[in-house]
């Protein structure tokens, strides 16, 4: 996976992060369509990561993505095509992330990303890279691929559950008030979180 900026974690700390980002070995934690952790797997990782962060504080961020028009894809092209759309989205997201990051399918058309050691500014830049990756993918057999996104960071004293709620709220806002790529890039350069968080691919 593409390397991303990190908060200078030591190799042993990165190994610990990787352990925290592995869902339990129970089959109920895996989404059979994409092979990613499902909601149960995501919740398991978030709970264990928050417990570890309580002992050893570390900033982390969450991005929530909602895939546009999955129902339209199912209705117009069939369920198999809708499934392939979701698998394509999963592959695009995974291709942008670092090895220590986690992507999960947490709902029918919703994905979540956990970025350990990443603050609000870098989270916004990761979202830009996701936006650019989806722009390059353009379409699946002529069907446009687009997502709404929101991101939020959890500081040392904040939980990832809270960050997920904020990211989800910002994603919902993005679905109704899509931002422009130029404004997003300018926000990231100026490190203005209120603008960085409103994203659309």
N, C-alpha and C positions, 0 to 999 in steps of 0.2 A: 504494500500500500504506500501511497505517497507520504513522505515525511512531512510532519507539521511542526510549527513552533511549540515548544514545551516549556515548562517552568523550571527546567534545570534539575529534574529529578535524578537521583543516583540510580545505577543499575538495579540495586536491591529494592529500591522504592518502586521502580518500574515493574519489577517482578511481582511485588506485592499488589500493585495496581492491576496487573494482568490476572492474578488469582481472584481478586474481587470482581472482575468483569466476566468471570466464567459462571454462567448459570449452573444450578445444580444438575447432576447427571440424570435427573428424572425426565422421561420422555414427554411429560406434560409441559415442560418448559420450552419445547421446540415447535416452531410454526412449520407444519409439514409442507406448505406451499413454497416458502422461500428458504427454508433451512435455518432461518434466523431464530434467536430467542423470541418467544411470544410474550404476551402480557405477563403471564405468571413468571417467566424467566426474567423479564425486565424488573418486575417488582422485587424478585429475589435478589438481583444484583444491586438494585438501589438500596434495599434494606441493609445488605452487608457492607456496601460502600459507605453509607451514612454511619454505620456502627464503627467502621474503621476510621472514618474522618473525625468521629467524636474523640477517639483516642489520639489520633495524629492529624491535626487540622490540615486541610488542603483544599484549595479552591478547585471547583469543577463546574462544568457547564452542561446544559441540556439543550438540544434542538429537537423540536417536534415538527414533523412534516405531514401534510395531508395531501394525498394525490387527488388531483382534479379529475372529475368526469369518469370515475371508475364505473359507476352505474350505467352511464351512456355507452362505455366500451362494452360492457356485458350485454346491454340491450341491442346494440347495433352490430356487434361483431361476434357475440357469443361469449359464454363464460370462460372458455379456454383462452380466448384472446385477453379477457380481463385479467386472468391469472398471469398470463405472460407479461402484461403491463406491470403488474405488481412485482414480478420477478426482475423485470428490467429496472424498475425504480430501486429495488434493493441492491442490484449490482452497481448502479451509478453511485449510490450513496457510499457503499462499501469501498468503491474505488478511490474515493477522496480521502478516506480516513487513515489515521495512523494505526499501527498494529495494536497499540494499547487502548484504542477507542472501541466502543461497542455500538452497534446498530441493532435494533429490535423492531419487529412488527407488532405493534401494541393494539391494533384494531384492524377492522376490515380494510380500510384504505389509509391507515395512519401508521407512521414509523416514528421512532424516537432514537436519538443519538446521545450517548454519554461521552463527554470529553474530559478525562481527568487531567488536572493541572492546568486548565485553561480558564482564563478570566473573561470578562464581558467583551473586551476589545477583540481578543483573538477569536472568541466565539463568533462575533460578527464577521470576521474575515473568513472563518471556516464556512459560514453560511454563504458568503459571496462565492467561494470556490464551488460549493454545491450548486449554486445558481448558474455559474458558468458551465459546470459539467452537464446540467440538464439542458442548457442552451445548445451545447455541442451535440447532444443526443437527438435533438430536434423532434423526432417522431418515431413511432413504432408502426411500420407498414402504413404510413400516411396518417396515423392517429397521433395528434400532438400530445407530448408528455409535459405536464406542468404540475407544480406543487405549490402550496402555500406553506410558509415556514415562520416559526417564531423561536427565539432563543433567549435563554436566561442563565445567569451564573449563580452558583451557591457559594457565598463566602465562607470563611472558616467557621462561623457560628450559625450558618444556615443549612437547612436540609436540602437534599436533592429532590425530595418530594415537593417542596415548596418551589424550587426552580422549575420543575416540570409543570406545575400549575401555571406559573407565569409564562413559560414558553408556550403552553397550550392556548392561553388567553391571547397572546400576541399572534399566534398562528391564526386563530379565529378572526382577529382584527384584520390580518393580512388578506384573508379570503374576501373580505368586503371592501377593503381599502388597499389594493395592491400598490406597492411602492415602485419607483423607477430604479433601474440599475444604476444610473448616473448618481442619483441621490444616495443610494446605498453605498456606493464606492466612496463618495465624498464623506459620508458619515463615518465609515471605517477609518479613513485617513485622519479625520479630525477627532476620532474616538468619542463620538457623541452617542451614548447608548440608546437614547430614546429614538434616534433615527436608525441606528444599526439594527434594532430588533424588528423593524417592520420590513419583511422580506417577501419577495415572490419570485418563483422561477416559472 
